[in-house]
Amino acid sequence: MKLESILLLILIGLAGGFVGGLAGVGGGIAIVPMLVFFFGMTQHEAQGTSIGTLIFPVAAMAAFNYYKGGYINFKYVAFIAISFIIGGYLGSKLAISLDQKLLKRIFATVLVLGAVKMYFDSFK
């Protein structure tokens, strides 16, 4: 692997981790588009690579900081985590079966709708 590629992957990881830690979202909202744009990955490859990156040890460091600050509701975490595992399994099964173009449209729509809602909610 070329040094330029390694450095770009490191920057993508830093951006994904920063966005995830800052906004409390999966870093995939930053990682997936960058992998598609900079590395020419298919949507399936980018999403799979992003999910592979976001396994427990990575998320643990951000969660630890929120825990230290007293910002984790463990009762909620238990229910959400169990449901998340099931949802992740079902969502990935569906994603793998979809055409890449449709998957990109779904991904983009989720990002745009989420961004629009959050933008207008910020004025309340």
Backbone as JSON Lines, residues from 0, in Angstrom:
{"i":0,"aa":"M","n":[0.85,-1.17,0.0],"ca":[0.0,0.0,0.0],"c":[0.89,1.24,0.0]}
{"i":1,"aa":"K","n":[0.52,2.23,-0.77],"ca":[1.31,3.46,-0.89],"c":[1.16,4.31,0.37]}
{"i":2,"aa":"L","n":[2.21,5.07,0.65],"ca":[2.21,5.95,1.81],"c":[1.06,6.96,1.73]}
{"i":3,"aa":"E","n":[0.77,7.47,0.54],"ca":[-0.32,8.43,0.37],"c":[-1.66,7.82,0.78]}
{"i":4,"aa":"S","n":[-1.86,6.56,0.4],"ca":[-3.1,5.87,0.75],"c":[-3.2,5.67,2.26]}
{"i":5,"aa":"I","n":[-2.09,5.29,2.87],"ca":[-2.08,5.09,4.32],"c":[-2.39,6.39,5.05]}
{"i":6,"aa":"L","n":[-1.77,7.49,4.61],"ca":[-2.02,8.78,5.24],"c":[-3.47,9.21,5.05]}
{"i":7,"aa":"L","n":[-4.03,8.97,3.86],"ca":[-5.42,9.32,3.61],"c":[-6.36,8.49,4.47]}
{"i":8,"aa":"L","n":[-6.05,7.2,4.63],"ca":[-6.87,6.35,5.5],"c":[-6.81,6.82,6.94]}
{"i":9,"aa":"I","n":[-5.64,7.26,7.37],"ca":[-5.5,7.79,8.74],"c":[-6.34,9.05,8.9]}
{"i":10,"aa":"L","n":[-6.32,9.92,7.9],"ca":[-7.13,11.14,7.95],"c":[-8.62,10.82,7.96]}
{"i":11,"aa":"I","n":[-9.02,9.82,7.19],"ca":[-10.42,9.4,7.18],"c":[-10.81,8.86,8.55]}
{"i":12,"aa":"G","n":[-9.95,8.07,9.15],"ca":[-10.21,7.55,10.5],"c":[-10.31,8.66,11.53]}
{"i":13,"aa":"L","n":[-9.41,9.63,11.45],"ca":[-9.47,10.77,12.38],"c":[-10.77,11.55,12.19]}
{"i":14,"aa":"A","n":[-11.14,11.8,10.94],"ca":[-12.38,12.54,10.66],"c":[-13.59,11.78,11.17]}
{"i":15,"aa":"G","n":[-13.65,10.49,10.89],"ca":[-14.77,9.67,11.34],"c":[-14.86,9.62,12.86]}
{"i":16,"aa":"G","n":[-13.74,9.43,13.5],"ca":[-13.71,9.4,14.97],"c":[-14.09,10.74,15.57]}
{"i":17,"aa":"F","n":[-13.59,11.81,14.96],"ca":[-13.9,13.15,15.47],"c":[-15.39,13.46,15.34]}
{"i":18,"aa":"V","n":[-15.95,13.18,14.16],"ca":[-17.38,13.42,13.94],"c":[-18.21,12.56,14.89]}
{"i":19,"aa":"G","n":[-17.83,11.28,15.04],"ca":[-18.56,10.39,15.94],"c":[-18.5,10.86,17.38]}
{"i":20,"aa":"G","n":[-17.33,11.24,17.82],"ca":[-17.16,11.7,19.2],"c":[-17.81,13.04,19.44]}
{"i":21,"aa":"L","n":[-17.75,13.93,18.46],"ca":[-18.32,15.27,18.6],"c":[-19.84,15.25,18.56]}
{"i":22,"aa":"A","n":[-20.39,14.54,17.59],"ca":[-21.84,14.6,17.36],"c":[-22.6,13.41,17.92]}
{"i":23,"aa":"G","n":[-21.9,12.41,18.44],"ca":[-22.58,11.26,19.01],"c":[-23.23,10.38,17.97]}
{"i":24,"aa":"V","n":[-22.66,10.39,16.78],"ca":[-23.19,9.56,15.69],"c":[-22.11,8.6,15.25]}
{"i":25,"aa":"G","n":[-22.5,7.59,14.52],"ca":[-21.51,6.69,13.96],"c":[-20.6,7.44,13.01]}
{"i":26,"aa":"G","n":[-19.35,7.2,13.1],"ca":[-18.39,7.87,12.21],"c":[-18.61,7.54,10.76]}
{"i":27,"aa":"G","n":[-19.48,6.57,10.5],"ca":[-19.76,6.17,9.12],"c":[-20.33,7.29,8.28]}
{"i":28,"aa":"I","n":[-20.96,8.28,8.9],"ca":[-21.48,9.39,8.09],"c":[-20.34,10.19,7.47]}
{"i":29,"aa":"A","n":[-19.16,10.09,8.03],"ca":[-17.98,10.72,7.44],"c":[-17.16,9.7,6.65]}
{"i":30,"aa":"I","n":[-17.03,8.5,7.18],"ca":[-16.16,7.49,6.58],"c":[-16.68,7.0,5.23]}
{"i":31,"aa":"V","n":[-17.95,6.67,5.15],"ca":[-18.5,6.08,3.92],"c":[-18.33,7.0,2.72]}
{"i":32,"aa":"P","n":[-18.76,8.26,2.79],"ca":[-18.57,9.11,1.61],"c":[-17.11,9.31,1.22]}
{"i":33,"aa":"M","n":[-16.23,9.38,2.21],"ca":[-14.81,9.57,1.89],"c":[-14.21,8.33,1.23]}
{"i":34,"aa":"L","n":[-14.6,7.14,1.66],"ca":[-14.09,5.93,1.03],"c":[-14.57,5.82,-0.42]}
{"i":35,"aa":"V","n":[-15.82,6.21,-0.65],"ca":[-16.35,6.19,-2.02],"c":[-15.62,7.21,-2.87]}
{"i":36,"aa":"F","n":[-15.46,8.43,-2.35],"ca":[-14.85,9.52,-3.13],"c":[-13.36,9.32,-3.36]}
{"i":37,"aa":"F","n":[-12.61,9.07,-2.28],"ca":[-11.15,9.02,-2.39],"c":[-10.61,7.67,-2.87]}
{"i":38,"aa":"F","n":[-11.31,6.58,-2.56],"ca":[-10.79,5.27,-2.92],"c":[-11.62,4.57,-3.99]}
{"i":39,"aa":"G","n":[-12.69,5.2,-4.43],"ca":[-13.52,4.62,-5.49],"c":[-14.21,3.33,-5.08]}
{"i":40,"aa":"M","n":[-14.44,3.16,-3.79],"ca":[-15.13,1.95,-3.32],"c":[-16.58,1.97,-3.77]}
{"i":41,"aa":"T","n":[-17.15,0.79,-3.89],"ca":[-18.59,0.72,-4.1],"c":[-19.26,1.1,-2.78]}
{"i":42,"aa":"Q","n":[-20.54,1.39,-2.84],"ca":[-21.27,1.73,-1.62],"c":[-21.23,0.56,-0.65]}
{"i":43,"aa":"H","n":[-21.37,-0.66,-1.18],"ca":[-21.32,-1.84,-0.31],"c":[-19.96,-1.97,0.38]}
{"i":44,"aa":"E","n":[-18.88,-1.8,-0.39],"ca":[-17.53,-1.9,0.19],"c":[-17.31,-0.83,1.26]}
{"i":45,"aa":"A","n":[-17.74,0.4,0.97],"ca":[-17.53,1.49,1.91],"c":[-18.32,1.27,3.2]}
{"i":46,"aa":"Q","n":[-19.57,0.84,3.07],"ca":[-20.37,0.59,4.27],"c":[-19.82,-0.57,5.07]}
{"i":47,"aa":"G","n":[-19.42,-1.63,4.39],"ca":[-18.85,-2.78,5.1],"c":[-17.55,-2.42,5.8]}
{"i":48,"aa":"T","n":[-16.7,-1.65,5.13],"ca":[-15.43,-1.23,5.72],"c":[-15.68,-0.32,6.91]}
{"i":49,"aa":"S","n":[-16.65,0.58,6.78],"ca":[-16.98,1.48,7.88],"c":[-17.48,0.71,9.1]}
{"i":50,"aa":"I","n":[-18.38,-0.22,8.86],"ca":[-18.91,-1.03,9.98],"c":[-17.79,-1.84,10.62]}
{"i":51,"aa":"G","n":[-16.9,-2.38,9.79],"ca":[-15.77,-3.13,10.32],"c":[-14.87,-2.27,11.2]}
{"i":52,"aa":"T","n":[-14.82,-0.98,10.9],"ca":[-14.0,-0.04,11.67],"c":[-14.62,0.3,13.02]}
{"i":53,"aa":"L","n":[-15.94,0.31,13.06],"ca":[-16.65,0.84,14.22],"c":[-16.98,-0.2,15.27]}
{"i":54,"aa":"I","n":[-16.23,-1.29,15.3],"ca":[-16.48,-2.31,16.31],"c":[-16.13,-1.79,17.7]}
{"i":55,"aa":"F","n":[-16.46,-2.55,18.7],"ca":[-16.39,-2.14,20.11],"c":[-15.15,-1.36,20.53]}
{"i":56,"aa":"P","n":[-13.93,-1.83,20.27],"ca":[-12.77,-1.11,20.81],"c":[-12.7,0.35,20.38]}
{"i":57,"aa":"V","n":[-13.13,0.65,19.17],"ca":[-13.08,2.03,18.7],"c":[-14.1,2.87,19.44]}
{"i":58,"aa":"A","n":[-15.32,2.4,19.52],"ca":[-16.39,3.15,20.18],"c":[-16.15,3.26,21.68]}
{"i":59,"aa":"A","n":[-15.43,2.32,22.24],"ca":[-15.22,2.3,23.69],"c":[-14.51,3.55,24.19]}
{"i":60,"aa":"M","n":[-13.58,4.06,23.44],"ca":[-12.83,5.24,23.9],"c":[-13.73,6.47,23.98]}
{"i":61,"aa":"A","n":[-14.58,6.66,22.97],"ca":[-15.5,7.79,23.0],"c":[-16.52,7.61,24.13]}
{"i":62,"aa":"A","n":[-17.04,6.39,24.29],"ca":[-18.01,6.11,25.34],"c":[-17.39,6.34,26.72]}
{"i":63,"aa":"F","n":[-16.13,6.01,26.89],"ca":[-15.45,6.2,28.17],"c":[-15.44,7.67,28.56]}
{"i":64,"aa":"N","n":[-15.18,8.55,27.6],"ca":[-15.18,9.98,27.9],"c":[-16.56,10.47,28.32]}
{"i":65,"aa":"Y","n":[-17.59,9.99,27.62],"ca":[-18.95,10.37,28.01],"c":[-19.31,9.81,29.38]}
{"i":66,"aa":"Y","n":[-18.84,8.6,29.67],"ca":[-19.08,7.99,30.98],"c":[-18.44,8.84,32.08]}
{"i":67,"aa":"K","n":[-17.19,9.23,31.87],"ca":[-16.5,10.06,32.86],"c":[-17.24,11.37,33.11]}
{"i":68,"aa":"G","n":[-17.89,11.88,32.09],"ca":[-18.64,13.11,32.24],"c":[-20.04,12.91,32.82]}
{"i":69,"aa":"G","n":[-20.42,11.65,33.04],"ca":[-21.72,11.34,33.6],"c":[-22.85,11.42,32.58]}
{"i":70,"aa":"Y","n":[-22.54,11.18,31.32],"ca":[-23.52,11.37,30.25],"c":[-24.01,10.09,29.61]}
{"i":71,"aa":"I","n":[-23.94,8.96,30.29],"ca":[-24.44,7.72,29.73],"c":[-25.54,7.17,30.62]}
{"i":72,"aa":"N","n":[-26.69,6.9,30.02],"ca":[-27.81,6.29,30.73],"c":[-27.75,4.79,30.43]}
{"i":73,"aa":"F","n":[-27.19,4.01,31.34],"ca":[-26.96,2.59,31.09],"c":[-28.24,1.79,30.94]}
{"i":74,"aa":"K","n":[-29.32,2.23,31.57],"ca":[-30.6,1.53,31.39],"c":[-31.04,1.63,29.93]}
{"i":75,"aa":"Y","n":[-30.9,2.8,29.35],"ca":[-31.26,2.98,27.95],"c":[-30.29,2.23,27.03]}
{"i":76,"aa":"V","n":[-29.02,2.27,27.39],"ca":[-28.0,1.6,26.58],"c":[-28.32,0.12,26.41]}
{"i":77,"aa":"A","n":[-28.72,-0.54,27.47],"ca":[-29.0,-1.98,27.4],"c":[-30.06,-2.3,26.37]}
{"i":78,"aa":"F","n":[-31.17,-1.57,26.4],"ca":[-32.26,-1.83,25.45],"c":[-31.86,-1.46,24.02]}
{"i":79,"aa":"I","n":[-31.22,-0.31,23.88],"ca":[-30.83,0.14,22.54],"c":[-29.77,-0.79,21.95]}
{"i":80,"aa":"A","n":[-28.81,-1.22,22.76],"ca":[-27.73,-2.07,22.25],"c":[-28.25,-3.41,21.73]}
{"i":81,"aa":"I","n":[-29.13,-4.02,22.49],"ca":[-29.69,-5.31,22.05],"c":[-30.49,-5.13,20.77]}
{"i":82,"aa":"S","n":[-31.3,-4.09,20.73],"ca":[-32.08,-3.82,19.52],"c":[-31.19,-3.44,18.35]}
{"i":83,"aa":"F","n":[-30.12,-2.72,18.63],"ca":[-29.18,-2.29,17.6],"c":[-28.52,-3.49,16.92]}
{"i":84,"aa":"I","n":[-28.19,-4.49,17.71],"ca":[-27.58,-5.7,17.15],"c":[-28.54,-6.36,16.16]}
{"i":85,"aa":"I","n":[-29.78,-6.49,16.55],"ca":[-30.78,-7.1,15.67],"c":[-31.01,-6.23,14.44]}
{"i":86,"aa":"G","n":[-31.18,-4.92,14.65],"ca":[-31.37,-4.01,13.53],"c":[-30.19,-3.98,12.59]}
{"i":87,"aa":"G","n":[-28.99,-4.01,13.13],"ca":[-27.78,-4.03,12.3],"c":[-27.69,-5.27,11.43]}
{"i":88,"aa":"Y","n":[-28.05,-6.39,12.02],"ca":[-28.05,-7.64,11.26],"c":[-29.07,-7.58,10.12]}
{"i":89,"aa":"L","n":[-30.3,-7.17,10.45],"ca":[-31.35,-7.12,9.43],"c":[-31.05,-6.07,8.37]}
{"i":90,"aa":"G","n":[-30.58,-4.91,8.78],"ca":[-30.25,-3.85,7.83],"c":[-29.13,-4.24,6.89]}
{"i":91,"aa":"S","n":[-28.11,-4.91,7.42],"ca":[-26.99,-5.32,6.56],"c":[-27.41,-6.41,5.58]}
{"i":92,"aa":"K","n":[-28.3,-7.32,6.02],"ca":[-28.81,-8.34,5.09],"c":[-29.55,-7.69,3.93]}
{"i":93,"aa":"L","n":[-30.36,-6.67,4.24],"ca":[-31.08,-5.97,3.19],"c":[-30.12,-5.19,2.29]}
{"i":94,"aa":"A","n":[-29.17,-4.48,2.88],"ca":[-28.23,-3.66,2.12],"c":[-27.45,-4.49,1.11]}
{"i":95,"aa":"I","n":[-27.02,-5.66,1.52],"ca":[-26.24,-6.52,0.63],"c":[-27.06,-6.95,-0.58]}
{"i":96,"aa":"S","n":[-28.36,-7.06,-0.42],"ca":[-29.22,-7.52,-1.51],"c":[-29.62,-6.39,-2.47]}
{"i":97,"aa":"L","n":[-29.35,-5.14,-2.1],"ca":[-29.79,-4.01,-2.92],"c":[-28.74,-3.64,-3.97]}
{"i":98,"aa":"D","n":[-29.21,-3.05,-5.05],"ca":[-28.33,-2.5,-6.07],"c":[-27.56,-1.33,-5.47]}
{"i":99,"aa":"Q","n":[-26.3,-1.17,-5.87],"ca":[-25.45,-0.12,-5.32],"c":[-26.04,1.28,-5.52]}
{"i":100,"aa":"K","n":[-26.64,1.54,-6.66],"ca":[-27.21,2.87,-6.91],"c":[-28.35,3.17,-5.94]}
{"i":101,"aa":"L","n":[-29.2,2.2,-5.7],"ca":[-30.3,2.37,-4.76],"c":[-29.75,2.56,-3.35]}
{"i":102,"aa":"L","n":[-28.74,1.78,-2.99],"ca":[-28.13,1.89,-1.67],"c":[-27.54,3.28,-1.45]}
{"i":103,"aa":"K","n":[-26.89,3.83,-2.47],"ca":[-26.35,5.19,-2.36],"c":[-27.46,6.2,-2.16]}
{"i":104,"aa":"R","n":[-28.56,6.04,-2.87],"ca":[-29.69,6.97,-2.73],"c":[-30.28,6.9,-1.31]}
{"i":105,"aa":"I","n":[-30.39,5.69,-0.79],"ca":[-30.91,5.53,0.57],"c":[-29.98,6.19,1.58]}
{"i":106,"aa":"F","n":[-28.69,5.94,1.44],"ca":[-27.68,6.52,2.35],"c":[-27.76,8.04,2.31]}
{"i":107,"aa":"A","n":[-27.78,8.62,1.11],"ca":[-27.82,10.07,0.96],"c":[-29.12,10.64,1.52]}
{"i":108,"aa":"T","n":[-30.23,9.96,1.28],"ca":[-31.52,10.44,1.78],"c":[-31.54,10.46,3.3]}
{"i":109,"aa":"V","n":[-31.02,9.43,3.92],"ca":[-30.97,9.38,5.39],"c":[-30.14,10.55,5.92]}
{"i":110,"aa":"L","n":[-29.0,10.83,5.3],"ca":[-28.15,11.93,5.75],"c":[-28.85,13.28,5.58]}
{"i":111,"aa":"V","n":[-29.46,13.49,4.41],"ca":[-30.11,14.77,4.13],"c":[-31.31,14.99,5.05]}
{"i":112,"aa":"L","n":[-32.17,13.98,5.19],"ca":[-33.34,14.14,6.06],"c":[-32.93,14.4,7.5]}
{"i":113,"aa":"G","n":[-31.94,13.67,7.96],"ca":[-31.45,13.89,9.32],"c":[-30.88,15.29,9.49]}
{"i":114,"aa":"A","n":[-30.13,15.75,8.51],"ca":[-29.53,17.08,8.59],"c":[-30.6,18.17,8.57]}
{"i":115,"aa":"V","n":[-31.58,18.04,7.7],"ca":[-32.65,19.04,7.61],"c":[-33.43,19.11,8.92]}
{"i":116,"aa":"K","n":[-33.79,17.96,9.47],"ca":[-34.54,17.94,10.73],"c":[-33.73,18.59,11.85]}
{"i":117,"aa":"M","n":[-32.47,18.23,11.96],"ca":[-31.64,18.79,13.02],"c":[-31.46,20.3,12.83]}
{"i":118,"aa":"Y","n":[-31.32,20.73,11.61],"ca":[-31.14,22.16,11.35],"c":[-32.35,22.95,11.83]}
{"i":119,"aa":"F","n":[-33.55,22.5,11.45],"ca":[-34.75,23.23,11.85],"c":[-35.04,23.07,13.35]}
{"i":120,"aa":"D","n":[-34.7,21.95,13.93],"ca":[-34.87,21.77,15.37],"c":[-33.97,22.72,16.17]}
{"i":121,"aa":"S","n":[-32.86,23.13,15.59],"ca":[-31.93,23.99,16.3],"c":[-32.49,25.41,16.53]}
{"i":122,"aa":"F","n":[-33.58,25.75,15.85],"ca":[-34.2,27.05,16.03],"c":[-35.3,27.05,17.09]}
{"i":123,"aa":"K","n":[-35.62,25.9,17.63],"ca":[-36.69,25.8,18.64],"c":[-36.17,26.24,19.99]}
